[in-house]
């Protein structure tokens, strides 16, 4: 699949490598800024009972 995408990019080899790097960076940025914070609310591993209010 990645080879198919790389072959479909226009331009010489150096341009395809640069475009691929920019596409990867954009995908990582999109995931880190929007997708992962949204998914964090559904993660049960963040629910902690240590340090909660103590009852006498």
ABEGO torsion letter per residue (X at the ends): XAAAAAAABBEBAAAAAAAAAAAAAAAAAAAAAAAAAAAAAABAAABBABGBBBBX
